[in-house]
Amino acid sequence: MTQPSLAPPFRGAIGLEERGPGHYGAELGQHWTVGSKAHGGILLVLLVRAGLAHLQAVAPGAAPDPLAVAADFLRAPDPGPVDLHAEVLKQGRTVSVVSVRMSQGGRAMLAATVTAGVLPADEPQWAELPDLPAEPPADALDPGASPGVFGLASSCDLRFDAATMAFTRGEQAPPVLRGWCRPRDEEVDVLFALLAGDILPPTVFNVAGRFGWAPTVQLTALLRARPAPGWLRLESRSATVAGMWFDEDVTVVDAAGRLVCQARQLALAPLPG
C-alpha cells in the first residue's frame, strides 16, 4: 500500500493493498475528512480504483478508464482501515461494469457500480459550460487561510469564488457555489477530477438556516475526459431544497476549458438553525 508519508497528499490517500481475488484493503487517513468522517470524494476514488484493479486482474488489457460511478452511501466511514470487494458484472469490448462494496468493521459502508471504457480524446462538437477563468483571480477566497471555513484545504489547493460564498459572510443567496481546485505536488488526473465533483461546500449552506453536516445519500458521477494540467474549475448548484432533502449538480472543467466530470447527488440537508 502506498505510504502517505512518501507520496503527495492525494496519491498517498488512495493506496490499495491486494488481499485476494477481488479483495482490497485501504486506509482512510485523517486529512481527507469532513468533520470526523471520511470525505465522500476520496471514498469514490477508492471504489473506482478497486473496481478497475479487479477488472484488469480478470481481463488484462481491458478498458482502463472510469466512465461512470454510481454509489449509495449506506453509512459514513471513520478514518481507519476499510475493505473493498469487487466483482465483474460485465466484460465487454467497449464497456465493462464492476460492482464494488466498501465495508468497515464488518459493516457495509458504500455500494457502487463502476463503468469502465476509454475516455474520448476528441474535441467536443458542442458544449455549454460555466463561465469561469482558467485560474482563480486575486480576490478568490483561500479556505486554507481560514481553517474553520473548510478543512479539506489542508489536503489540496482550493479557492472559492467570493461572489457565490454568501454563507461565509453570514448572508443568504441562491444555492450556487463556484471555485477552483488542484492536487498538491502532482498533476491533476481523472481520479482527482472525480474527487473534485464533491469538494465544494454544500450548496445548501447559502440557504437560510441550513448549515452543518450534509451527508450524501446517493451520488452518480460521469467522467468525460482526461484533464489538462492546471486548476480545475467547479460549479455546484441545487435545483430544489425541500424538507430534509436537497440535490447538487456539479460541473468540473479543466484548465483547457473541457468538461472532465459531471456529478449529481442527493443529500440530507442540515436542520434549520
MIFIKE-51169 format. One record per atom (N, C-alpha, C): residue in one letter; x, y, z. Coordinates in steps of 0.001 Angstrom, whole numbers, padded with zeros to 6 digits, always signed. Example, Ala and Ser with C-alpha at 12.3 -4.5 7.8 and 13.67 -1.06 7.14 Angstrom:
A+013190-005690+007800 A+012300-004500+007800 A+013200-003300+007800 S+012850-002250+007080 S+013670-001060+007140 S+012900+000030+007870 
//
This chain:
M+000847-001197+000000 M+000000+000000+000000 M+000876+001238+000000 T+000503+002223-000778 T+001264+003466-000809 T+001279+004114+000567 Q+002443+004553+000997 Q+002568+005180+002302 Q+002328+006675+002181 P+001337+007222+002922 P+001033+008639+002803 P+002224+009544+003035 S+003156+009132+003937 S+004286+009982+004268 S+005259+010126+003103 L+005196+009221+002103 L+006130+009227+000996 L+005496+009702-000302 A+004263+010074-000287 A+003545+010413-001502 A+002839+011753-001331 P+002493+012410-002451 P+001682+013629-002355 P+000369+013338-001629 P-000283+014386-001105 P-001476+014156-000273 P-002577+013340-000940 F-002836+013591-002228 F-003904+012841-002881 F-003461+011407-003180 R-002314+011269-003835 R-001842+009923-004187 R-001632+009067-002946 G-001153+009677-001870 G-000913+008922-000653 G-002172+008457+000037 A-003317+009077-000305 A-004574+008726+000361 A-005351+007646-000362 I-004896+007237-001565 I-005717+006315-002357 I-004995+004996-002644 G-004048+004646-001782 G-003350+003387-001945 G-004241+002199-001643 L-004034+001110-002389 L-004768-000134-002192 L-003792-001266-001910 E-004217-002213-001104 E-003457-003432-000848 E-004292-004621-001312 E-003757-005393-002230 E-004490-006568-002718 E-004430-007673-001672 R-005593-008218-001340 R-005675-009238-000301 R-006239-010561-000800 G-006503-010640-002077 G-007076-011838-002664 G-007868-011440-003896 P-008366-012410-004657 P-009132-012077-005859 P-010324-011173-005554 G-010296-009980-006109 G-011394-009038-005907 G-011460-008430-004526 H-010457-008641-003689 H-010482-008154-002305 H-009302-007212-002088 Y-009592-005998-001630 Y-008565-004987-001429 Y-008753-004316-000070 G-007668-003818+000459 G-007715-003045+001685 G-007215-001641+001437 A-007699-000691+002223 A-007262+000705+002123 A-007319+001320+003510 E-006616+002418+003669 E-006578+003131+004939 E-007112+004545+004725 L-008196+004868+005417 L-008747+006218+005366 L-008012+007072+006385 G-007274+008063+005912 G-006470+008883+006804 G-007265+010003+007451 Q-006554+010839+008181 Q-007175+011921+008943 Q-007301+013217+008139 H-006690+013274+006948 H-006643+014546+006232 H-007839+014755+005301 W-008274+013703+004595 W-009405+013832+003682 W-010684+013512+004453 T-011084+014434+005292 T-012254+014232+006139 T-013139+015472+006127 V-014401+015252+006467 V-015341+016339+006737 V-015814+016116+008169 G-015367+016973+009067 G-015592+016706+010471 G-014824+015457+010874 S-015512+014495+011455 S-014869+013257+011896 S-015010+012122+010893 K-015657+012371+009754 K-015949+011310+008789 K-015106+011462+007522 A-014850+010331+006862 A-014073+010344+005626 A-014827+011107+004543 H-014087+011846+003736 H-014668+012662+002674 H-015242+011773+001577 G-016439+012107+001091 G-017104+011285+000095 G-016335+011148-001200 G-015636+012210-001618 G-014884+012147-002861 G-013757+011135-002810 I-013060+011055-001682 I-011965+010094-001569 I-012511+008675-001543 L-013710+008478-000990 L-014341+007159-000995 L-014678+006731-002417 L-015185+007657-003233 L-015478+007341-004629 L-014220+006910-005376 V-013122+007613-005140 V-011877+007279-005824 V-011421+005873-005446 L-011522+005519-004183 L-011122+004177-003754 L-012013+003105-004370 L-013304+003364-004462 L-014213+002419-005120 L-013809+002206-006573 V-013507+003303-007263 V-013123+003205-008669 V-011795+002472-008814 R-010839+002789-007967 R-009538+002119-008060 R-009682+000613-007846 A-010480+000207-006865 A-010674-001220-006615 A-011375-001883-007797 G-012382-001219-008348 G-013105-001783-009479 G-012215-001959-010695 L-011413-000938-011009 L-010533-001025-012173 L-009413-002040-011953 A-008902-002120-010717 A-007844-003089-010436 A-008347-004515-010630 H-009564-004786-010170 H-010108-006133-010331 H-010413-006429-011793 L-010922-005445-012508 L-011191-005650-013928 L-009909-005991-014675 Q-008816-005291-014384 Q-007545-005573-015039 Q-007012-006951-014663 A-007270-007387-013411 A-006818-008713-012985 A-007592-009818-013707 V-008885-009596-013910 V-009724-010592-014569 V-009528-010565-016079 A-009369-009372-016624 A-009258-009209-018083 A-008114-008257-018392 P-006864-008737-018369 P-005729-007856-018663 P-005902-007157-020012 G-005638-005862-020003 G-005809-005092-021224 G-007206-004558-021433 A-008112-004798-020472 A-009473-004284-020590 A-009462-002762-020548 A-010579-002159-020955 A-010699-000695-020999 A-010257-000100-019664 P-009303+000834-019688 P-008644+001260-018453 P-009241+002453-017733 D-010209+003138-018343 D-010664+004405-017779 D-012016+004275-017091 P-012238+005037-016011 P-013576+005110-015443 P-014447+006039-016281 L-015628+005580-016641 L-016587+006414-017362 L-017690+006924-016438 A-018042+006116-015438 A-019116+006495-014520 A-018973+005702-013242 V-019445+006280-012150 V-019562+005573-010883 V-020872+006007-010240 A-021648+005035-009792 A-022917+005298-009103 A-022824+004648-007730 A-022862+005458-006682 A-022603+004964-005330 A-023742+005309-004383 D-024134+004321-003596 D-025055+004530-002473 D-024232+004594-001196 F-024395+005682-000454 F-023682+005873+000803 F-024560+005313+001926 L-024252+004107+002368 L-025077+003423+003354 L-024787+003923+004767 R-023505+004125+005029 R-023054+004676+006309 R-021828+005528+006032 A-021441+006359+006982 A-020287+007240+006810 A-019079+006627+007513 P-018057+006191+006758 P-016888+005574+007389 P-016082+006574+008219 D-015441+006055+009256 D-014500+006827+010046 D-013099+006642+009471 P-012170+007532+009784 P-010777+007257+009432 P-010348+005905+010000 G-009553+005169+009221 G-009133+003834+009630 G-009222+002869+008471 P-008971+001592+008709 P-008963+000610+007618 P-010360+000313+007095 V-010424+000054+005786 V-011661-000384+005141 V-011326-001547+004208 D-012337-002362+003928 D-012222-003465+002986 D-013057-003154+001755 L-012548-003555+000587 L-013272-003369-000661 L-013344-004701-001398 H-014541-005057-001851 H-014771-006296-002596 H-015357-005941-003952 A-014739-006433-005009 A-015151-006108-006374 A-015547-007365-007129 E-016529-007217-008002 E-016995-008325-008839 E-017326-007786-010222 V-016785-008415-011258 V-017073-008010-012626 V-018465-008486-013013 L-019338-007544-013367 L-020702-007873-013789 L-020795-008053-015297 K-019986-007288-016031 K-019964-007385-017485 K-018571-007057-017980 Q-018061-007900-018873 Q-016792-007623-019529 Q-017061-007481-021017 G-016899-006263-021525 G-017225-006001-022923 G-016091-005342-023666 R-016215-005278-024988 R-015175-004654-025798 R-015186-003129-025664 T-016379-002558-025446 T-016497-001109-025328 T-016727-000664-023891 V-017558-001396-023165 V-017921-001037-021796 V-017878-002277-020915 S-017292-002134-019734 S-017324-003172-018708 S-017892-002566-017431 V-018505-003403-016600 V-019141-002920-015374 V-018682-003792-014213 V-018309-003135-013121 V-017831-003819-011926 V-018635-003315-010735 S-019065-004228-009880 S-019682-003813-008614 S-018606-003795-007533 V-018684-002809-006651 V-017702-002671-005577 V-018439-002338-004285 R-018080-003049-003222 R-018648-002781-001898 R-017528-002402-000941 M-017768-001392-000130 M-016814-000988+000903 M-017403-001286+002271 S-016617-001899+003127 S-017073-002195+004491 S-016012-001762+005483 Q-016458-001560+006701 Q-015550-001183+007785 Q-016026-001873+009060 G-015140-002629+009660 G-015525-003355+010870 G-016654-004335+010649 G-016736-004902+009440 G-017785-005871+009127 G-019116-005261+008759 R-019214-003948+008700 R-020471-003270+008349 R-020366-002646+006967 A-021405-002778+006162 A-021421-002204+004813 A-021451-000679+004909 M-020584-000013+004151 M-020490+001441+004143 M-020978+002048+002836 L-020477+001530+001713 L-020878+002018+000395 L-021047+000837-000553 A-021963+000988-001499 A-022142+000011-002571 A-022200+000783-003872 A-021449+000311-004873 A-021323+001091-006109 A-021196+000184-007318 T-021475+000754-008481 T-021097+000153-009750 T-020160+001120-010456 V-019121+000566-011049 V-018145+001342-011794 V-018223+000906-013248 T-018459+001846-014136 T-018499+001576-015570 T-017175+002017-016171 A-016516+001105-016890 A-015189+001369-017439 A-015224+001322-018956 G-014372+002115-019571 G-014248+002145-021024 G-013020+002947-021386 V-013067+003678-022472 V-011955+004527-022892 V-012474+005952-023024 L-011881+006874-022283 L-012291+008271-022349 L-011932+008870-023712 P-012792+009735-024252 P-012519+010312-025567 P-011389+011330-025525 A-010632+011377-026601 A-009595+012395-026751 A-010026+013467-027750 D-011167+013263-028409 D-011648+014202-029416 D-012112+015507-028773 E-012012+016573-029528 E-012574+017843-029087 E-014098+017749-029151 P-014798+018327-028171 P-016261+018244-028185 P-016860+018985-029377 Q-017926+018416-029911 Q-018637+019075-031004 Q-019529+020205-030499 W-019935+020106-029237 W-020785+021149-028637 W-020633+021060-027128 A-020632+022194-026462 A-020551+022225-025001 A-021130+023534-024494 E-021787+023465-023363 E-022283+024655-022660 E-021830+024527-021215 L-020823+025305-020853 L-020142+025123-019579 L-020115+026424-018781 P-019899+026330-017460 P-019832+027539-016628 P-018730+028482-017102 D-018984+029767-016967 D-018036+030799-017392 D-017178+031187-016195 L-016031+030513-016080 L-015085+030794-015002 L-013693+030927-015609 P-012865+031845-015097 P-011495+031939-015611 P-010712+030664-015324 A-009692+030391-016141 A-008927+029156-016003 A-008189+029084-014669 E-007833+030224-014097 E-007158+030264-012810 E-007922+031182-011868 P-007867+030898-010566 P-008591+031761-009623 P-008050+033177-009641 P-008923+034172-009632 P-008469+035568-009614 P-007887+035944-008250 A-007300+037108-008189 A-006628+037547-006963 A-007587+037668-005782 D-008868+037940-006054 D-009811+038128-004954 D-010530+036830-004562 A-010111+035695-005119 A-010727+034429-004733 A-010397+034109-003274 L-011333+033492-002586 L-011130+033138-001183 L-010240+031905-001071 D-009295+031952-000165 D-008414+030828+000118 D-008843+030205+001445 P-009589+029075+001415 P-010051+028497+002677 P-008914+027984+003539 G-007735+027767+002951 G-006596+027346+003747 G-006129+028421+004706 A-006483+029674+004422 A-006112+030772+005305 A-007061+030891+006488 S-008202+030180+006403 S-009188+030188+007493 S-009618+028754+007761 P-008853+028002+008562 P-009127+026577+008758 P-010543+026282+009222 G-011160+027226+009903 G-012513+026976+010377 G-013551+026943+009274 V-013190+027450+008078 V-014147+027501+006975 V-014253+026159+006272 F-013112+025548+005930 F-013165+024333+005119 F-011869+023562+005290 G-011896+022460+006034 G-010690+021729+006396 G-009997+021022+005254 L-010719+020705+004145 L-010087+019998+003032 L-008988+020822+002369 A-008942+022107+002645 A-007901+022950+002068 A-006524+022579+002582 S-006433+021758+003626 S-005131+021290+004095 S-004603+020142+003246 S-005453+019556+002371 S-005063+018389+001575 S-004891+018692+000094 C-005422+019812-000384 C-005275+020191-001784 C-005399+021702-001879 D-005082+022244-003050 D-005235+023684-003253 D-006679+023975-003636 L-007309+024852-002881 L-008708+025223-003101 L-008840+026736-003117 R-009682+027224-004005 R-010061+028630-003993 R-011561+028708-004249 F-012207+029674-003612 F-013643+029862-003757 F-013934+031190-004443 D-014943+031184-005294 D-015426+032414-005912 D-016161+033222-004850 A-015578+034324-004428 A-016112+035090-003298 A-017556+035512-003517 A-017912+035842-004753 A-019262+036340-005017 A-020329+035310-004702 T-019995+034018-004796 T-021009+032981-004565 T-021003+032448-003142 M-020010+032786-002332 M-019880+032225-000988 M-020560+033115+000047 A-021862+033307-000124 A-022596+034197+000787 A-022534+033722+002226 F-022551+032397+002428 F-022599+031868+003800 F-021362+032255+004607 T-020221+032482+003935 T-019012+032871+004666 T-019122+034283+005228 R-020093+035045+004705 R-020322+036412+005197 R-021568+036506+006062 G-022153+035357+006374 G-023380+035355+007154 G-024576+035824+006368 E-024512+035723+005027 E-025591+036183+004164 E-026307+035006+003516 Q-027446+035297+002890 Q-028215+034305+002156 Q-028096+034565+000656 A-028202+033475-000113 A-028105+033596-001567 A-028627+032314-002185 P-028834+032286-003491 P-029225+031030-004142 P-028172+029940-003906 P-028577+028667-003928 P-027646+027570-003683 P-026779+027261-004908 V-025875+028192-005199 V-024934+028052-006309 V-023559+028472-005811 L-022574+027583-005923 L-021210+027869-005486 L-020247+027595-006631 R-019149+028372-006676 R-018128+028181-007701 R-016745+028235-007070 G-015794+027568-007720 G-014439+027588-007186 G-013450+026900-008103 W-012253+026657-007569 W-011151+026035-008290 W-010441+025077-007343 C-009860+024003-007887 C-009060+023114-007056 C-008007+022420-007911 R-006964+021930-007249 R-005930+021145-007893 R-005198+020357-006808 P-004586+019235-007151 P-003815+018482-006154 P-002504+019193-005847 R-001890+018798-004756 R-000596+019357-004389 R+000519+018376-004751 D+001578+018909-005334 D+002795+018137-005616 D+002586+017025-006630 E+001558+017125-007469 E+001342+016166-008551 E+000380+016802-009551 E+000354+016228-010753 E-000551+016737-011774 E-001963+016211-011553 V-002927+016976-011990 V-004316+016552-011918 V-004526+015377-012863 D-005368+014411-012462 D-005715+013285-013327 D-007206+013019-013227 V-007671+011970-013893 V-009104+011711-013936 V-009654+011341-012562 L-008845+010720-011710 L-009317+010377-010372 L-009485+011621-009507 F-008566+012576-009647 F-008744+013816-008900 F-009940+014599-009434 A-010181+014527-010748 A-011370+015175-011312 A-012635+014579-010712 L-012633+013268-010467 L-013770+012617-009810 L-013946+013168-008403 L-012878+013253-007649 L-012954+013808-006299 L-013462+015241-006322 A-013041+016008-007335 A-013430+017418-007428 A-014932+017588-007575 G-015621+016548-008058 G-017071+016627-008166 G-017795+016637-006843 D-017042+016517-005739 D-017670+016532-004408 D-016824+017322-003417 I-016120+018345-003885 I-015174+019018-002992 I-015637+020397-002520 L-016568+021022-003200 L-017073+022317-002736 L-017952+022131-001499 P-018102+023166-000678 P-019047+023073+000432 P-020454+022803-000091 P-021345+022273+000735 P-022724+022051+000284 P-023396+023344-000151 T-024067+023310-001277 T-024759+024496-001786 T-025811+025004-000809 V-026364+024091-000036 V-027443+024454+000878 V-026967+025416+001965 F-025650+025550+002139 F-025140+026494+003133 F-025596+027922+002831 N-025857+028228+001567 N-026299+029580+001207 N-027775+029818+001516 V-028491+028748+001844 V-029929+028865+002109 V-030138+029105+003599 A-031059+029976+003928 A-031250+030432+005308 A-031361+029287+006299 G-030522+029324+007321 G-030637+028400+008434 G-030208+026979+008153 R-029550+026708+007012 R-029161+025341+006673 R-027640+025249+006664 F-027056+025017+007812 F-025606+024986+007943 F-025226+023836+008870 G-024295+022989+008437 G-023861+021839+009224 G-023542+020662+008322 W-023472+019469+008892 W-023134+018278+008111 W-024285+017937+007164 A-023951+017707+005905 A-024947+017393+004871 A-024541+016086+004193 P-024856+014943+004789 P-024367+013664+004276 P-024970+013286+002930 T-024111+012804+002032 T-024551+012294+000738 T-025288+010984+000926 V-026392+010814+000203 V-027151+009560+000218 V-026860+008754-001053 Q-026877+009414-002199 Q-026535+008761-003470 Q-025811+009761-004341 L-024781+009282-005045 L-024025+010153-005940 L-023669+009382-007201 T-023931+009981-008329 T-023545+009421-009617 T-022643+010432-010323 A-021475+009979-010737 A-020527+010848-011419 A-020193+010280-012789 L-020104+011166-013769 L-019711+010811-015122 L-018354+011434-015403 L-017392+010645-015834 L-016090+011159-016244 L-016122+011337-017752 R-015672+012506-018242 R-015870+012840-019648 R-014580+012976-020446 A-013457+013235-019775 A-012179+013395-020472 A-011064+013428-019439 R-009850+013151-019902 R-008682+013298-019033 R-008353+014787-018919 P-008181+015275-017710 P-007966+016722-017553 P-006573+017171-017984 A-006518+018387-018516 A-005246+019036-018815 A-004607+019505-017515 P-003283+019663-017477 P-002627+020172-016260 P-003158+021550-015877 G-003205+021794-014578 G-003640+023095-014088 G-004827+022995-013153 W-005433+024125-012894 W-006583+024195-011999 W-007817+023572-012657 L-008658+022964-011849 L-009998+022561-012265 L-010976+023640-011842 R-011911+023966-012739 R-012951+024948-012442 R-014226+024220-012030 L-014904+024705-010992 L-016032+023996-010406 L-017253+024895-010304 E-018403+024331-010616 E-019672+024991-010319 E-020626+023957-009758 S-021240+024284-008625 S-022202+023396-007985 S-023491+024166-007757 R-024631+023527-008082 R-025915+024206-007895 R-026993+023199-007510 S-027962+023682-006752 S-029130+022891-006366 S-030348+023379-007125 A-031193+022436-007546 A-032459+022800-008177 A-033549+022997-007137 T-033527+022160-006083 T-034580+022233-005061 T-034009+021868-003692 V-034360+022672-002707 V-034114+022351-001301 V-035488+022234-000664 A-035867+021017-000264 A-037229+020778+000217 A-037193+019815+001394 G-037683+020305+002554 G-037710+019452+003730 G-036298+019048+004125 M-036081+017742+004267 M-034779+017242+004697 M-033844+016925+003533 W-034285+017190+002284 W-033515+016778+001117 W-033078+017960+000268 F-031908+017807-000372 F-031510+018732-001433 F-030667+017964-002444 D-030593+018515-003655 D-029796+017923-004722 D-028634+018840-005044 E-027609+018273-005662 E-026489+019068-006171 E-026073+018544-007531 D-025874+019458-008459 D-025268+019150-009753 D-023954+019899-009834 V-022874+019164-010054 V-021537+019763-010088 V-020938+019565-011480 T-020399+020632-012023 T-019702+020598-013305 T-018236+020911-013059 V-017352+020053-013576 V-015905+020222-013405 V-015281+020425-014783 V-014603+021551-014960 V-013992+021934-016236 V-012495+022093-016023 D-011686+021573-016945 D-010240+021648-016762 D-009684+022979-017252 A-008350+023122-017155 A-007700+024377-017498 A-007798+024695-018984 A-008037+023653-019801 A-008183+023863-021242 A-009611+024171-021645 G-010516+024251-020675 G-011908+024569-020970 G-012738+023369-021366 R-012316+022173-020993 R-013025+020959-021377 R-013727+020341-020180 L-014942+019864-020389 L-015685+019174-019341 L-014974+017869-019008 V-014672+017658-017719 V-013989+016425-017315 V-014805+015586-016342 C-015752+016185-015634 C-016575+015421-014699 C-017912+016120-014491 Q-018968+015315-014430 Q-020288+015775-014005 Q-020717+014899-012840 A-021176+015504-011765 A-021599+014741-010589 A-022965+015232-010120 R-023839+014303-009842 R-025156+014640-009290 R-025374+013817-008030 Q-025811+014488-006966 Q-026055+013760-005727 Q-027351+014189-005060 L-027872+013263-004270 L-028991+013525-003374 L-028427+013485-001966 A-028704+014507-001170 A-028108+014611+000155 A-029138+015070+001167 L-028809+014853+002428 L-029646+015299+003532 L-029225+016703+003945 A-030159+017602+003997 A-029869+018984+004377 A-029756+019088+005893 P-028839+019935+006375 P-028804+020202+007817 P-030140+020776+008283 L-030466+020526+009526 L-031695+021085+010081 L-031621+022602+010123 P-032718+023299+009903 P-032697+024763+010006 P-032253+025186+011396 G-031455+026259+011443 G-030975+026753+012715 G-032023+027515+013499 
//
